[in-house]
Amino acid sequence: MVKERDEAGFRRFGGVEGVAAALLVDPPHGILGNDDDICRRRDKFGSNTYPKPLAKGLLYFVEDAFKDTKILKLLACAALSLGFGIKEHGPSEGWYEGGSIFVAVFLVISVSALSNLRQERQFDKLSKISNNIKVDVARDGRRQKISIFDIVVGDVVFLNIGDQIPADGLFLEGHSMQVADGYARMLVTSVGMNTTWGEMMSSISRDTNERTPLQARLDNLTSSIGKLSDYATLQALREPSVKI
């Protein structure tokens, strides 16, 4: 009702007072807030959390590196160079050029994957810190500070200027929310994935297109290795025709 902004249904329900009564909330004092009350509300209405994407491991970034056309081109050139080198100079000496390219590609993939993994873990740590916001709520007549993830339906939340609204709810009272000393109280009517906030947070995708300075240098190194491998492959292709 709140999420869809159904004003007609809201009035038929009895307005804020009717919603508060249905949720067993005394707006001035908040919910009871004991363990049984909290568990009952979470079981009935859900928790104020949202599904998080699975953590990416090292193998994911290694596999992702192999999707780079430059890497695939280098591997192909390395294989050709290795094959022609062994054919012309034998296994003892013919593996030098092709083998060197394989080693260089392995180093580029390893450094790139480790760099991306480290960046991913730093992002996760920062996300946990920045998302764990504290808000003030009224429970059993007392004002207390809790994490936004601990908010349940029926909580009366105190909001000040700059506070992030942690859930969907109804305005109870407030004063000049447009000025520095503004405040308001909100009755929480939905949490987690049943809120606009939950839908937004669950749909956020991490931007992996931005290149770090290390990744930019690795791109340049890959390009240089590619040029060398092209030269080595051309030389290997020319040598048989010269000997004929």
N, C-alpha and C positions, 0 to 999 in steps of 0.2 A: 504493500500500500504506500509506504513512504518512498520506496525506490521508484515506483511507477508514478509517484506524485498524484495519486488518486484522491483529490480533494473531496469529492462527493462521498466516497467510501469512508474517508477519514471523519467527516462530519457525522455520518450515520453511526460510526463506531463510538461516538461520544467525545471526539476531539482528544486532546492530550490526556485529559483526566480518564477517559474511557480506556485508552491504550495502556496507561499506567496501571489502572485497576486490573486489566486483563493480564498484565505481566506481573502482578502481585508486587507492585513497587509503590512505596511512599516517597513521592518526589523530594520532599525536604530531607529525608533521612536515607534514601537509597534502598538497596536490597538488604537482606539480612547479612549476606556475605560469609556465612559459615561454609564449611566444606560440603555439607549435604546440599545446600542451596546452590553453590557454584557448580557442583557435579550435575545436579538436576537440570540446570539451565544449559550447560554444555551438551548434555545428552539430547535435550529437546531442540535447541536452536543451533548447535554447533559451536566451535571455538573460533577465535579471531585470528586464524592462521590461513595460509594459502599454500598450495603445492609448489615446491621448489624444483627447478630442473636438476636432473642428476649431475653429480660432480663428474667432470671430465678428467680422465687419467692420462698417464704418459702415452699409452698405446693409442689413444684417440688422436693426440697431436702428431704422433709418428705417422699414423695412417693418413691424417689430413695433409701432412707434408708430401706424401706420395701422390696426392691429387694435383700438385703443382706441375704444370706442363714443362717448366724449366727443369725440374728434377727428373721427370720422365725422359726428357730429351738427353740430359746428361747420362742417365743410365744406359740409354740406347747407344749413345756415342761411345761410352766406356766399354760396352759389350763388343761393339764393332772393332774398336781399337785393340781390345784384348785378343779377340779372335784372329785378326790380321797379324798382330804382333807375334803371337805364338806360332802362327803358320809360317811367318817369314824368318823369325829368329830363334824359334824353339822355346820351350817352356821356361828355360832358365833365364833368358834375357827378354823374351817377347812380352812378358806380362807387365813390364815397367810402366808404360804409358797408360794402358787400360786400368791396371791395378791402382795406379796413383789417382786416377779419376774416381774410381770406386771409393777409395779411402776419403777423398775430399768430399764426395757427396755424402758419405756416411757421417762425416764430421758436421757438415752443414745441417743435415736432418737432425742429428743429436742435439746440437746447440739450439736450433730453432724450437724443437719440441720441449726441451728443458726450459727455455725462456718463456714459452707460452704456458707451460704448466705452472711456473712460478707466478706469472701474471694472473692466472686463473685463481690460484690460492690466495693471493693478495686481495683480489677482487672479492672473494668469499668472506675474508676476514673483515674487510671494510664494510661489506653489506650487512653483516651480522651486527656490527657496532652501530652503523647509521640507522638501521631499521628498528633496533630495540629502543624505542622512544618511551619515556615515562610520562604518564598523565595522572592527574588528580581525580579521584572518584569518591563518591559518598557511599559508604557501606555501614549499615547499622548505626547511622547517625554520626559517623566519624569520617573525616576527610583523610584519605590516605593515598599514597603514590604507588602506582602499579605499572607494569609494562603494558603496552598496547595489546600484546598477545594474550594477556590475562583478562582482558575486558570480556564481559558476557552480556547477553541481552538483558535489559533491565537496569544496567548500571547507569548512574547519574554522573556524567563526566563534566568537570569544570574546565572551561576553555578560556585561554587568554590570547591576546594578540600574538600571532606568529605560531600558535600551536597547530599541529597537524591533526585534522579531524580523523580519528582512528576507526570510525565505523559509521553506519547510517543511523540517523536518529531524528528526534523531534526537539525543537527549540522549547526550553522551559522558561527561561528568563535570561535577561542580559542587559548590557548597557554599553552603548557606543563602541561597537566592535570595530569601528573605523579609526579609532584614536588609540594612543599609546596605553591608556589606562583601561581599555575595554575588557570586558569579561562576559561570559555566558555560561549557562548550564544546559546540557543536552541529555535527553533520555535515549539510550541506545535501544534501537528496535531490530537491528540485524547486524550480524558480524560475519567475518570470514568471506567465503566465496559468495555469500548472499548479498554482498554489498558492492557498491561501485568501486570502492577502494580495493576490495579483493580481486575483482575482475581486472582492474588496471594492473595490479601488482603481478598477477599470474600471467599476464600477457606481455610483460616487459621482457624483451630479448636483449641479451648482452651484445654490444657492438664489438665484433671481433675483426672489423675491417680496418680499424686504425692501426697503423704500423708503428712499432716502437723504433727508437734509433738503432737498437741491436738488429732488429728484423730488417731494417733498411740496409744496414751494412752487410747482412747475410745475403740480401737480394743482389747487392753489387758483387759480392764474392761469387755467388752462383752464376751471375752473368759472365764474370771473368773466366771462371772454370769452364763455362759453356763454350766460350770462344777458343780456349786452349784445346778443349776436346774436339771441337770442329776441325781445328788445324791438324791435330794428331790423327783424326780419322781420315782427312783428305790425304795426308802424307802416307798413311797406311794403304789407302786405295791406289795411290800413284805408284808406289814402289813396285808392285808386280808388273805394271805395264812398262816400267823403265828397264827391268831385268830381261824382258822378252827380246 
